[in-house]
Each structure stands twice: as structure tokens, then as C-alpha cells.
Amino acid sequence: MEKVIHNAFGSLSEFKERFTLAAMGHLGSGWAWLNISEKNLKELFISTTLNHDHPQMAENRTKKTFGLPIFTLDLWEHAYYLAYKNRKADYFESFWKIVDWSAVAENYRKMAAKFD
């Protein structure tokens, strides 16, 4: 998975930074996603969605954010407010400490296998 992320973003730290920036820039309830492009299974991209939307919803095709999700972060207030209040950056920093990269890699393999 590290090689795939490196190819897409330059490095794991660059990916984390870009993912965190996308999450920080998202206003309101929703999700941050790491997706596989439906057009190129070797291409990864980051997106955010509002409320209960997800990257495979039809309207995301017109926004060019349609993807096959393999990794997500809950941006709803209930996910962080009790522990972090309005310190979302601290929530994101803690999140990176618990990511199961082997599960992300497995999600990538399973999703890509569906389209081979």
C-alpha cells in the first residue's frame, strides 16, 4: 500500500498532509475519503462528501469526485467533540496513530480485484 500511496502522492507524509488538509477544509458534517479512480485503478485521490453522501453516489460523477472508497475518516461532530471539542486538528493527529494500513491495503486489493 505504501508504494501505491507513494506513486499517487509522493510519500506517505504528503498523503497524510493532503488528506488532513482536505478534512480540515470540509465545513459541516461528512466524510473524508481515499478513493481509487474508476477509470484508472492505479490512481488514488482524496475527496470529501457532505452528510451521508459517499463517493459512489451518482451526483459525484458530475463533480469528478466519483471513486471507489478504500479509506475514510468521520468528520461528523459526534466523532470528535466529546474528546477534542473544537480541536479538530488534534482529532486528526490522533486518527493517524490508529490507522490499520494492512486493512487499507486489503480494501485496495479487494476493490481493484472487482474491476480486473
Residue, then its C-alpha position, 0 to 999 in steps of 0.5 A: m500500500e505504501k508504494v501505491i500511496h507513494n506513486a499517487f502522492g509522493s510519500l506517505s507524509e504528503f498523503k497524510e498532509r493532503f488528506t488532513l488538509a482536505a478534512m480540515g477544509h470540509l465545513g459541516s458534517g461528512w466524510a473524508w475519503l481515499n478513493i481509487s479512480e474508476k477509470n484508472l485503478k492505479e490512481l488514488f485521490i482524496s475527496t470529501t462528501l457532505n452528510h451521508d453522501h459517499p463517493q459512489m453516489a451518482e451526483n459525484r460523477t458530475k463533480k469528478t469526485f466519483g471513486l471507489p472508497i478504500f479509506t475514510l475518516d468521520l468528520w461528523e461532530h459526534a466523532y470528535y467533540l466529546a474528546y477534542k471539542n473544537r480541536k479538530a486538528d488534534y482529532f486528526e493527529s490522533f486518527w493517524k496513530i490508529v490507522d490499520w494500513s494492512a486493512v487499507a491495503e486489503n480494501y485496495r486489493k479487494m476493490a481493484a480485484k472487482f474491476d480486473 
